[in-house]
Amino acid sequence: MQGNYLASKNLKSARDQMSYDDVEIEDMEWNEKLQAFTYPCPCGDLFQITKKELRLGEEIARCPSCSLYITVIYNTEDFADSNRKNKNIEPPKRQPVAVT
Ligand SMILES: [Zn+2]
């Protein structure tokens, strides 16, 4: 019995192109109109990825005008919970306790 051999070579489908770049989510810009994080594409358009896609674990931001795409680097946990109820909670301020 030889070990499992993953036939990954056969998975070459739509992603036969190399990712244009790896971009951290912090370097992308939130676009209110598109409701997506965007990053300038060399073709003049924008790579786009929505929060919904990020929540699903998608990490490919595509450009609608050309076939390029980028790999988005982000922490999945940051988008796992969309309902952030703790949004307005300030970090606790440590108050020095005066001990007499
Ligand atoms: Zn493009």
Boltz pocket constraint, residues with backbone or C-beta under 6 A from the ligand:
constraints:
  - pocket:
      binder: B
      contacts: [[A, 41], [A, 42], [A, 43], [A, 44], [A, 45], [A, 46], [A, 63], [A, 64], [A, 65], [A, 66], [A, 67], [A, 68]]
      max_distance: 6.0
